[in-house]
Amino acid sequence: MPSPSSLRKPITVSIVSHGQLALIRPLLEQLDRHSHGVVDRVVLTVNIPEPDVLEGMHWRFPVTRIANDSPQGFGANHNQAFAQACDTPWFLVLNPDIRLDADVLAPLLAQAAPRTGLLTPRILEPGKTEPEQHRAIITPLEILTRRRPGYARPAVPAWVPGLFMLFRSQVYAQIKGFDEKRFFMYGEDFDICARTRLAGWELQVGEDLLARHDAQRASHGSRKHLYWHVTSLVKIWGSRTFWRYRQMARR
């Protein structure tokens, strides 16, 4: 007879709301519709006070709420969710503005190789007909040339954005999650991908799987977000992790 633990679903989902509960509602509905068979629970962190537009709603998985006394950064919120509520084999960091037209979670798990530490589907941005290309290691030259004709995209990504990151929980714990002390809002995704690879684990993309990004790009219209973005790049390039990863990639 199966033990109770063997009947548990494999994924804990972490979503953070920055006044975005209305944006999160359709995402929860899509997770319930398409992926309830693999979602054990959703950890919903309310980072700033806001009206509870989800009150009275129910899904086929429990939603554990964390209400912060004061706002925290991207990495700190997901680290908190992992520490407080994740006891499943997989931990999914998910943006509030991701949209799912079908189940991508069960197929991702089915594709996971033994040394895969981090999984993601392809991401389709608004107004695009093709998903985002794989990303090379961030350097000043890469940023300046990535949109020019003839730019050679890597066949395998050096990192994946923090929109949709499905971690093996063993790996997330091993590398101690996001670096919340160095980064606040941007840069954590590159850093955690680099540390995952440096720890001997692989990044894997479900090439035949697609999630949509209903992009909410605050940094395009906010000097504060732009400042965080630029200072995060400087922190990345000044970190030992960046130079070790770049050296490993060259080898």
C-alpha positions as CSV (number, residue, x, y, z in Angstrom):
1,M,0.0,0.0,0.0
2,P,1.4,3.4,-0.9
3,S,2.7,5.5,2.0
4,P,1.1,9.0,2.6
5,S,4.2,10.7,1.4
6,S,4.1,8.8,-1.9
7,L,0.7,10.2,-2.6
8,R,1.9,13.8,-2.3
9,K,2.0,15.9,-5.4
10,P,5.6,16.9,-6.4
11,I,5.6,20.7,-6.8
12,T,5.3,23.6,-4.4
13,V,4.6,26.9,-6.2
14,S,5.8,30.2,-4.9
15,I,4.1,33.4,-6.2
16,V,4.7,36.9,-4.8
17,S,2.2,39.7,-5.0
18,H,3.3,43.3,-5.0
19,G,-0.3,44.7,-5.1
20,Q,-1.0,42.1,-7.9
21,L,-3.7,39.7,-6.5
22,A,-6.0,40.6,-9.4
23,L,-3.2,39.6,-11.8
24,I,-2.5,36.4,-9.9
25,R,-6.2,35.2,-9.9
26,P,-6.1,34.0,-13.6
27,L,-2.8,32.3,-13.0
28,L,-4.2,30.4,-10.1
29,E,-7.2,29.4,-12.2
30,Q,-4.9,28.2,-15.0
31,L,-2.8,26.2,-12.5
32,D,-6.0,24.6,-11.2
33,R,-7.3,23.9,-14.6
34,H,-4.2,22.5,-16.2
35,S,-1.7,21.4,-13.5
36,H,-3.7,20.5,-10.3
37,G,-2.4,16.9,-10.7
38,V,1.2,17.9,-9.9
39,V,0.8,21.1,-7.7
40,D,0.9,20.2,-4.0
41,R,0.3,23.7,-2.8
42,V,0.8,27.4,-3.7
43,V,2.6,29.7,-1.4
44,L,1.3,33.2,-2.0
45,T,3.4,36.0,-0.4
46,V,1.6,39.3,0.0
47,N,4.5,41.7,0.0
48,I,2.5,44.9,0.5
49,P,-1.1,45.4,1.9
50,E,-3.8,45.2,-0.8
51,P,-7.5,44.4,-1.1
52,D,-8.1,40.6,-1.0
53,V,-9.8,40.0,-4.4
54,L,-9.2,36.2,-3.8
55,E,-11.4,36.0,-0.7
56,G,-13.8,33.1,-0.9
57,M,-12.1,31.4,-3.9
58,H,-11.1,27.8,-3.8
59,W,-8.8,25.6,-5.9
60,R,-7.8,21.9,-6.0
61,F,-4.7,22.7,-4.1
62,P,-4.2,24.6,-0.8
63,V,-3.0,28.2,-0.9
64,T,-0.7,29.1,2.0
65,R,-0.5,32.8,2.6
66,I,2.5,34.8,4.0
67,A,1.8,38.4,4.7
68,N,5.0,40.4,5.1
69,D,5.2,43.1,7.9
70,S,7.4,45.1,5.5
71,P,8.3,44.6,1.8
72,Q,11.0,42.2,0.9
73,G,13.0,41.7,-2.3
74,F,12.5,39.0,-4.9
75,G,14.9,36.5,-3.6
76,A,14.1,37.1,0.1
77,N,10.4,36.4,-0.6
78,H,11.0,33.1,-2.4
79,N,13.6,32.0,0.1
80,Q,11.1,32.6,2.8
81,A,8.4,30.6,1.0
82,F,10.8,27.7,0.5
83,A,11.9,27.7,4.1
84,Q,8.3,27.9,5.5
85,A,6.3,25.7,3.2
86,C,8.2,23.6,0.7
87,D,8.5,19.9,1.6
88,T,8.1,18.6,-2.0
89,P,10.8,17.4,-4.4
90,W,10.3,20.4,-6.7
91,F,10.0,24.2,-6.0
92,L,8.5,26.5,-8.7
93,V,9.3,30.2,-8.7
94,L,6.5,31.8,-10.8
95,N,5.9,35.4,-11.8
96,P,2.3,36.7,-11.3
97,D,2.1,37.6,-15.0
98,I,2.9,34.2,-16.4
99,R,0.0,32.6,-18.3
100,L,-0.6,28.9,-19.1
101,D,-2.7,27.6,-22.0
102,A,-1.9,24.0,-21.2
103,D,-0.1,21.9,-18.6
104,V,3.6,22.4,-18.9
105,L,4.6,21.2,-15.4
106,A,3.9,17.5,-15.7
107,P,5.7,17.4,-19.1
108,L,8.7,19.3,-17.6
109,L,9.0,16.8,-14.8
110,A,8.8,13.9,-17.3
111,Q,11.7,15.4,-19.3
112,A,14.0,16.1,-16.3
113,A,17.4,14.4,-16.5
114,P,19.0,13.0,-13.4
115,R,21.5,16.0,-13.1
116,T,18.9,18.7,-14.0
117,G,18.7,21.2,-11.2
118,L,16.5,23.8,-12.9
119,L,13.8,23.5,-15.5
120,T,11.9,26.0,-17.6
121,P,9.7,26.0,-20.6
122,R,10.1,28.4,-23.5
123,I,8.7,31.9,-22.8
124,L,6.6,33.9,-25.3
125,E,6.6,37.6,-24.8
126,P,3.6,39.9,-25.8
127,G,3.4,40.7,-29.5
128,K,5.9,38.0,-30.5
129,T,5.3,35.0,-32.6
130,E,8.5,33.1,-31.5
131,P,9.6,32.4,-27.9
132,E,12.5,34.2,-26.4
133,Q,15.9,32.9,-27.5
134,H,18.4,31.3,-25.1
135,R,20.5,33.7,-23.1
136,A,24.3,33.9,-23.1
137,I,26.3,35.0,-20.1
138,I,25.6,38.6,-19.4
139,T,28.5,40.9,-20.3
140,P,28.5,44.6,-21.4
141,L,29.3,43.4,-25.0
142,E,26.5,40.8,-24.9
143,I,24.0,43.5,-23.8
144,L,25.1,45.8,-26.6
145,T,25.0,43.2,-29.4
146,R,22.2,40.8,-28.4
147,R,19.6,42.6,-30.6
148,R,21.8,43.2,-33.6
149,P,21.6,41.1,-36.8
150,G,24.0,38.2,-36.8
151,Y,24.1,37.8,-33.0
152,A,24.9,34.1,-32.3
153,R,22.4,32.8,-29.7
154,P,23.7,29.9,-27.6
155,A,22.2,26.4,-28.3
156,V,22.0,25.9,-24.5
157,P,21.1,28.8,-22.2
158,A,23.7,30.1,-19.7
159,W,20.9,31.3,-17.5
160,V,17.1,31.6,-17.6
161,P,15.0,34.5,-16.4
162,G,13.2,34.4,-13.0
163,L,9.7,34.3,-14.6
164,F,9.4,30.5,-14.4
165,M,12.1,28.6,-12.6
166,L,11.3,25.0,-11.5
167,F,14.0,23.9,-9.1
168,R,14.8,20.5,-7.8
169,S,14.3,21.3,-4.0
170,Q,17.5,19.4,-3.2
171,V,19.4,21.9,-5.4
172,Y,17.7,25.0,-4.1
173,A,18.6,23.9,-0.5
174,Q,22.2,23.0,-1.5
175,I,22.9,26.4,-3.0
176,K,20.9,28.2,-0.3
177,G,18.4,29.7,-2.7
178,F,18.6,33.2,-4.0
179,D,21.3,35.6,-2.8
180,E,19.0,38.0,-1.1
181,K,21.8,40.0,0.6
182,R,23.5,41.0,-2.7
183,F,20.5,41.4,-4.9
184,F,17.1,43.1,-4.2
185,M,14.9,43.0,-7.4
186,Y,17.1,42.1,-10.4
187,G,20.2,39.9,-11.0
188,E,19.1,37.1,-8.7
189,D,18.1,34.9,-11.6
190,F,21.4,35.0,-13.4
191,D,23.3,34.5,-10.1
192,I,21.3,31.5,-9.0
193,C,21.6,29.9,-12.5
194,A,25.4,30.4,-12.3
195,R,25.6,28.9,-8.8
196,T,23.4,26.0,-9.9
197,R,25.8,25.2,-12.7
198,L,28.9,25.7,-10.6
199,A,27.4,23.2,-8.1
200,G,27.4,20.6,-10.8
201,W,23.8,20.7,-11.9
202,E,22.3,21.4,-15.3
203,L,19.8,23.9,-16.6
204,Q,17.2,22.3,-18.9
205,V,14.6,23.9,-21.2
206,G,11.5,22.1,-22.3
207,E,11.9,23.1,-26.0
208,D,8.5,21.9,-27.0
209,L,6.7,23.6,-24.0
210,L,5.5,27.2,-23.9
211,A,4.3,29.7,-21.3
212,R,3.2,33.2,-22.0
213,H,4.6,36.3,-20.3
214,D,1.9,39.0,-19.9
215,A,4.8,41.4,-19.3
216,Q,4.6,44.1,-16.6
217,R,7.9,45.9,-17.2
218,A,8.1,48.4,-14.4
219,S,11.8,49.2,-15.1
220,H,10.9,50.7,-18.5
221,G,9.0,53.5,-16.9
222,S,10.4,53.8,-13.4
223,R,13.7,55.4,-12.5
224,K,13.8,53.4,-9.3
225,H,13.5,50.0,-11.1
226,L,16.0,51.1,-13.7
227,Y,18.4,52.0,-11.0
228,W,17.9,48.6,-9.4
229,H,18.5,47.0,-12.7
230,V,21.7,48.8,-13.5
231,T,23.2,48.4,-10.0
232,S,22.4,44.7,-10.1
233,L,24.4,44.3,-13.3
234,V,27.3,46.0,-11.6
235,K,27.0,43.6,-8.7
236,I,26.9,40.6,-11.0
237,W,30.1,41.7,-12.8
238,G,31.8,42.3,-9.5
239,S,31.0,38.9,-8.1
240,R,33.3,35.9,-7.8
241,T,30.4,33.8,-9.0
242,F,30.3,35.6,-12.3
243,W,34.0,35.2,-13.0
244,R,34.0,31.6,-12.0
245,Y,31.0,30.9,-14.2
246,R,32.6,32.7,-17.2
247,Q,35.8,30.7,-16.7
248,M,33.8,27.4,-16.6
249,A,31.9,28.4,-19.7
250,R,35.1,29.1,-21.6
251,R,36.5,25.6,-20.6
